[in-house]
Amino acid sequence: RRNAMDRLILLMEAVNDMELKLGMTASERWHPSHPRWVEMSKYMKERAYKCALDKLELLVVQRLFEMEKLNMRGTAYKLRGRLLQAFQRRSRAVQTAVNRYNTAAGELDPPGRFVTFKEVIELTFLGAFELLRFARTDI
């Protein structure tokens, strides 16, 4: 309890110092209906969505390259075993990334397109990786 109270006081002092440096008064503080709050909230949701999309793209491309290496001629038996283990771990990571992406897409206004794990896993070569391209509408 004491530690939490000390941290609260420390954070309140930091906020007060920042307000003094910026020349803000208590009436200028942001609240949930403040226009800047709404703007920043929208920005943070879009940023979370784009970060989730970037992570999902990264994992899918890594998975595609691992799958390509797994199917190459001349891949040694032991290396193939290690690649299979990495492939399974990557599949779990892709599942988590899909869940995070869908959560972030649902928080957008209007909501973004949801993808399923099955849609992502069915990508078998890099040319088919246009699945998430639609999400880059602002680029």
N, C-alpha and C positions, 0 to 999 in steps of 0.2 A: 504494500500500500504506500509506504513512504517513498519507495523508489519511483512508483508511478506518479505520485504527486510532484516529486522533484523534476521528473521529465516534463510534466505538464507545465510547470512554472518556467522551466528552461525554454520550452517551445513558445510559450506566450511572450516571453521576453524577446525571443528572436523575431516573432511576428511584429511586436511593437517597434523594435529597432528597424525592421524593414519598412514599416509604414512611415516612420520618421524620415528615413533616407529618401523615400519616394514622395514625401510630402502629402501623404494621404491622411484624411480624417476618418473618424469612425463611421461617418455617414457615407463614405465612399467605398466601404467594404463591399465585396461581392457577396451576393446571396443567390440562392437557386433561381430566382426570377430576374436577376440582373442580366442585361444584354451580353456583357462580356463573359459572364458565367456560362450562359447558354452557348455562346460562340466557342469558348474553350472546351466545354463538355462535348460539343459536336466534333471539334478537332481531335480530342483525346480518343473518342470512339473510332474515328477514321484512322487515326494513327495505330490503334490497337488492331484494327482490321488489316491494315497494310502490313504490319509486323507479323501477324498470324499467317497472312498470305505468303509473305517472303519465306517464312520458316517452312511452310508446307511445300512450297516450290523447291526449296533447297533439299528437303528430305526426299521428295519424289525423284528429283534428278539424281541424287546420290543412289537411290534405290535402283533407278534405271541403269546407271553405270555398273553397279554391282551385279545386276542381272545379266548385263552384257558380258562382263568379265567371267561370270559363272558359266556362261554358254560358249566361251571361247575354246577353241582347240588348243591343246597343250597346257591347259591349266592342271597343275599337279593335284593329286588326290587330297593331300593334307591341306593345300590351299583352298581347294573346293569345299572341304569341311569347314574351314574357318570362314569362308565367304557365306556359307549357308547359315552359320551362327550369326554373323553380322546382318545377314538378310532378314533373319527372324527378329533381331533387335530393331532393325530399321522399320520393319512392319509395325511393331508396337509403337515406335516413335511417330510413324505416319498416322496411326490411329489417334494418338493424342493430339497431333497437330490438326487433324481433320476436326476433332471435337472443339479445339480452341478456335479454329477458323469459323466453324458454324456458330459458335457462341458470339464471336465478334461480328459476324455478318448479321445475326439476329438483332443486334443492338443498334445497327445503322438505321437511319431514317431516310428513305425507305429501306427495308431490310434487303441485304444482299442475297445472292443466290446460294443456296445450301448445296453441299456436295456430300456424297456418301463415301464411306470407306471403299465400297465395292467399285464405284466409279474411278477412284484414284488408283486402286490396285489393278484394274483392268488395263491400265496404260502399259503397253508392252514395248514401245519404242519411243524415242525422243520426239519423233514427228507427230505423235498422237498427243503430245503434251500441250495442246491448245485448250485444255479443259478450263484452266484458270485465267486464260488470257482476257476473257470478258471482264474480269474484275479490275483491270487497269484502264478504266474509262477516262480517267483524268490525265493520262500520260500520252 
